[in-house]
Amino acid sequence: MLATSLTLLLGPPDLADPERLEAVAQFVLIESIVVLVMRAFGVLMLANAHITAELRHFAERDPLTSIYNRRSFMILLDKSVNLMQRMHSPLSLLALDLDHFKRINDSWGHSSGDQALRHFVQLASDHLRNEDVIGRIGGEEFVIFLPNTGLESAAGVAERLRALIESQPVAGPHGPITLTVSIGVTLIARGESQEAALQRVDEAMYRAKAKGRNRVELA
């Protein structure tokens, strides 16, 4: 359109010259076709980028809670383990399991169970730092890794998170539903594989379950 305007300004067509008018008309027609093709191509590129982003989101995220799924979390954990060990920085791991979650589903239905999971994730995400990563690895099981965080600091994070979950019940169809969580905490040792660390923190979480639930256990 700018080219057309410049053409008309620099060389206004002579209305008495049919050949000049035809040339201008052909130029405007070709220019319009090119612009339409470019706009259509741009729309297709934007649509493709949007679809690609959506597919990536569905592949990486848990559909219910929108946090990382097990596969994506494991990939990020592996990268963080390698980075932290190269930098000689501590990396702590938390395993979390909602207590008596089956009772919520059985008593108030699966929709209340889904709401409880979303509620827990929202509280946990608000409590964590931007660099901390949370993932859902099972039904009501979650894992969090904390970069640049030692065991004592990670235990403090876990205890504050445990108290927060207990103090913030989720809205149920017949009133508030109290949630509690059992948490295992470990520090990933230098040269240790992520599988070994996950096994150890999982065992700590089950010890918390065995000792009465709603507590934090260190590995």
Secondary structure, DSSP 4 states (H G I P E B T S, - for coil): -HHHHHHHHHS---TT-HHHHHHHHHHHHHHHHHHHHHHHHHHHHHHHHHHHHHHHHHHHB-TTT-SB-HHHHHHHHHHHHHHHHHTT--EEEEEEEETTHHHHHHHH-HHHHHHHHHHHHHHHHHHS-TT-EEEE-SSSEEEEEEET--HHHHHHHHHHHHHHHHHSPEEETTEEE---EEEEEEEPPTT--HHHHHHHHHHHHHHHHHTTSS-EEE-
